[in-house]
Amino acid sequence: MWKPNQSGPTTPNPTPEPTRPMPPSPSFEPTRTPAAAPTASGEQAAIGKGLYIKGEITGSESLFIDGKVEGSINLPGNRLTVGRNGQVTASITAREIVVLGKVKGNVSATDRVDIRAEGALTGDVAAARISIEDGAFFKGGIDIRKPDSKQGTVSAPVNESHKATVQA
């Protein structure tokens, strides 16, 4: 048993050597960072609930609004999400529009408009698809456009405010 104790003092010397290779493991983290970078590019810009913007917003990335915006929003090919605290009074153009908060103004989407149960939209909608969840508020007209052509439209005016109902 004395031999392992004698070899024990020699083992602490090899022990620091394995801890030296540990710093290369943090060097692997930068290789993980580029892997995280593509997910960062998939993220969206945000306007927090403490911000108020008056004017024109244009961009080439998706946007999440949880604050107040007045004016116009133009995000061709991208998604606009109005958060639960969001209050938007604007003309909106985007690929996809999701309403969780309040929107006043005309909305145009090349793909779809989605009004969630907590959301409220007052204004005309022009889109290829529209989804209104049960409990959502919508007042305005709906112009369903074919995805292939922007000129061929089917119009369904709505003149009264309605609590949306979804039928399965």
C-alpha positions as CSV (number, residue, x, y, z in Angstrom):
1,M,0.0,0.0,0.0
2,W,2.9,2.3,0.4
3,K,3.6,2.0,-3.3
4,P,0.4,3.7,-4.4
5,N,1.1,6.5,-1.9
6,Q,4.5,6.9,-3.5
7,S,3.0,6.8,-6.9
8,G,0.3,9.2,-5.5
9,P,2.8,12.1,-5.3
10,T,3.8,11.4,-8.9
11,T,0.2,11.5,-10.1
12,P,-0.4,15.1,-9.1
13,N,2.1,16.1,-11.7
14,P,0.1,14.4,-14.5
15,T,-3.1,15.9,-13.1
16,P,-2.1,19.5,-14.0
17,E,-1.3,18.3,-17.5
18,P,-4.9,17.2,-18.2
19,T,-6.1,20.5,-16.8
20,R,-3.9,22.3,-19.4
21,P,-5.8,20.7,-22.3
22,M,-9.0,22.1,-20.7
23,P,-8.3,25.6,-22.0
24,P,-8.6,24.3,-25.6
25,S,-12.2,23.3,-24.7
26,P,-13.1,27.0,-24.4
27,S,-11.5,27.4,-27.8
28,F,-14.3,25.0,-29.0
29,E,-16.8,27.6,-27.9
30,P,-15.9,30.0,-30.7
31,T,-16.6,27.1,-33.1
32,R,-20.0,26.9,-31.5
33,T,-20.5,30.6,-31.9
34,P,-20.6,30.4,-35.7
35,A,-23.2,27.7,-35.3
36,A,-25.2,30.0,-33.2
37,A,-24.7,32.8,-35.7
38,P,-27.2,31.4,-38.3
39,T,-29.8,31.3,-35.6
40,A,-29.0,34.9,-34.7
41,S,-29.7,35.8,-38.4
42,G,-33.1,34.1,-38.1
43,E,-34.0,36.3,-35.2
44,Q,-35.9,39.5,-35.6
45,A,-35.3,43.1,-34.6
46,A,-37.5,44.4,-31.8
47,I,-39.1,47.6,-30.6
48,G,-39.6,47.3,-26.9
49,K,-42.6,48.4,-24.9
50,G,-40.9,51.5,-23.6
51,L,-40.3,52.9,-27.1
52,Y,-42.5,55.2,-29.2
53,I,-41.7,55.7,-32.9
54,K,-43.3,58.2,-35.2
55,G,-42.4,58.0,-38.8
56,E,-41.5,55.5,-41.5
57,I,-40.0,52.1,-40.8
58,T,-38.5,50.2,-43.7
59,G,-36.2,47.2,-43.5
60,S,-35.0,43.9,-44.8
61,E,-35.5,41.8,-41.7
62,S,-38.3,40.7,-39.5
63,L,-39.6,43.0,-36.8
64,F,-41.3,42.6,-33.4
65,I,-43.1,45.6,-32.1
66,D,-44.1,45.7,-28.4
67,G,-44.1,49.5,-28.1
68,K,-46.0,52.3,-29.9
69,V,-45.5,53.1,-33.6
70,E,-47.3,55.7,-35.8
71,G,-46.7,56.2,-39.5
72,S,-45.9,53.5,-42.1
73,I,-44.1,50.1,-41.9
74,N,-42.7,48.5,-45.1
75,L,-40.9,45.2,-44.6
76,P,-41.2,43.4,-48.0
77,G,-40.4,39.7,-47.8
78,N,-40.3,39.7,-44.0
79,R,-42.6,39.2,-41.0
80,L,-44.0,41.9,-38.8
81,T,-45.2,40.8,-35.3
82,V,-47.2,43.2,-33.2
83,G,-46.7,42.0,-29.6
84,R,-49.3,41.9,-26.8
85,N,-48.3,45.4,-25.6
86,G,-47.9,46.7,-29.1
87,Q,-50.0,49.6,-30.4
88,V,-49.5,50.4,-34.1
89,T,-51.3,53.1,-36.0
90,A,-49.8,52.7,-39.4
91,S,-50.1,51.5,-43.0
92,I,-48.3,48.1,-43.0
93,T,-46.8,46.2,-45.9
94,A,-45.0,42.9,-45.2
95,R,-44.8,39.2,-46.3
96,E,-46.5,38.1,-43.1
97,I,-48.2,40.0,-40.3
98,V,-49.1,38.6,-36.9
99,V,-51.3,40.7,-34.6
100,L,-51.2,40.0,-30.9
101,G,-51.8,43.7,-29.8
102,K,-53.6,46.6,-31.4
103,V,-53.3,47.7,-35.0
104,K,-55.1,50.6,-36.7
105,G,-54.5,51.1,-40.4
106,N,-54.6,49.3,-43.7
107,V,-52.6,46.1,-43.9
108,S,-51.1,44.4,-47.0
109,A,-49.4,41.1,-46.9
110,T,-48.0,39.1,-49.8
111,D,-48.5,35.8,-47.8
112,R,-50.8,36.0,-44.8
113,V,-52.3,38.0,-41.9
114,D,-52.8,36.3,-38.6
115,I,-54.9,38.0,-35.9
116,R,-54.5,36.1,-32.7
117,A,-57.1,35.8,-29.9
118,E,-55.7,38.8,-27.9
119,G,-55.3,40.9,-31.1
120,A,-57.3,43.7,-32.5
121,L,-57.1,45.0,-36.1
122,T,-59.1,48.0,-37.4
123,G,-58.6,48.6,-41.1
124,D,-58.6,46.9,-44.5
125,V,-56.7,43.7,-45.1
126,A,-55.2,42.6,-48.4
127,A,-53.5,39.2,-48.3
128,A,-53.3,35.8,-49.9
129,R,-54.4,34.2,-46.6
130,I,-56.0,35.5,-43.4
131,S,-56.5,33.8,-40.1
132,I,-58.6,35.3,-37.3
133,E,-58.6,33.3,-34.0
134,D,-61.7,33.0,-31.8
135,G,-61.9,36.1,-29.5
136,A,-59.9,38.4,-31.9
137,F,-61.3,41.8,-32.9
138,F,-61.5,42.8,-36.5
139,K,-63.2,45.7,-38.2
140,G,-62.6,46.4,-41.9
141,G,-62.6,44.9,-45.3
142,I,-60.9,41.8,-46.5
143,D,-59.3,41.5,-50.0
144,I,-58.1,38.0,-50.7
145,R,-55.4,38.0,-53.3
146,K,-54.1,35.0,-55.3
147,P,-50.5,34.2,-54.4
148,D,-49.5,34.1,-58.1
149,S,-51.0,37.4,-59.2
150,K,-51.5,40.5,-57.3
151,Q,-54.3,41.9,-59.5
152,G,-56.8,39.1,-59.4
153,T,-58.7,39.7,-56.1
154,V,-61.8,38.5,-54.3
155,S,-63.3,41.1,-52.0
156,A,-65.3,40.6,-48.9
157,P,-66.2,43.9,-47.2
158,V,-67.0,43.8,-43.5
159,N,-68.8,46.9,-42.3
160,E,-69.4,46.0,-38.6
161,S,-67.1,45.1,-35.8
162,H,-67.1,41.4,-35.0
163,K,-65.8,39.1,-32.5
164,A,-64.2,36.5,-34.7
165,T,-65.4,33.0,-34.5
166,V,-63.5,30.1,-35.9
167,Q,-65.3,27.0,-37.2
168,A,-63.5,23.7,-37.4
